[in-house]
C-alpha cells in the first residue's frame, strides 16, 4: 500500500465493492462501527449488527482479510482495519406514476465500499492479575454518636 510522505509503510491489503445497491448513508453507519478495530473482532461485530448494510461490509472485510492472507502472506489474527470508507456510486433514476398524470422520481442510490487492513504486532494475551494476599480490612473505628451521651 502506498505511504504518505516519509511515513513507514505497513504491510496490508484492501478490497473494494462497487455499485452496491444500498444508500451511502446507511452503509457509512455500519462502516463507522468497525473502523480501527482488529479484523477478527470487526467480523464479529458485523456478523451480529442488525443493519442491512452489515452483510455487504462483512463480505468486503472478509475479502480484504483474504487478500492480505493470500497475496501478502500476512497473519489474519494480526490485522487491523486501518481504512474503511464509503463513496457515493451512480444513482439509478426511476419514475413512479401518480394521480392526474403526474410522475414522482425515485432515486435508487448505490455506493462503493472500500476496506483496507494492515498488519500490526499481535497483542499479547492479557494475564489475569493474581491475588497474592487478601487486602487487609481495617477494623471498624469505634465512634461515639451524639445520641449516646444524651440520655
C-alpha positions, 0 to 999 in steps of 0.5 A: 500500500502506498505511504504518505510522505516519509511515513513507514509503510505497513504491510496490508491489503484492501478490497473494494465493492462497487455499485452496491445497491444500498444508500451511502448513508446507511452503509457509512453507519455500519462502516463507522462501527468497525473502523480501527478495530482488529479484523477478527473482532470487526467480523464479529461485530458485523456478523451480529449488527442488525443493519442491512448494510452489515452483510455487504461490509462483512463480505468486503472485510472478509475479502480484504482479510483474504487478500492480505492472507493470500497475496501478502502472506500476512497473519489474519489474527494480526490485522487491523482495519486501518481504512474503511470508507464509503463513496457515493456510486451512480444513482439509478433514476426511476419514475413512479406514476401518480394521480392526474398524470403526474410522475414522482422520481425515485432515486435508487442510490448505490455506493462503493465500499472500500476496506483496507487492513494492515498488519500490526504486532499481535497483542499479547494475551492479557494475564489475569492479575493474581491475588497474592494476599487478601487486602487487609480490612481495617477494623471498624473505628469505634465512634461515639454518636451524639445520641449516646451521651444524651440520655 
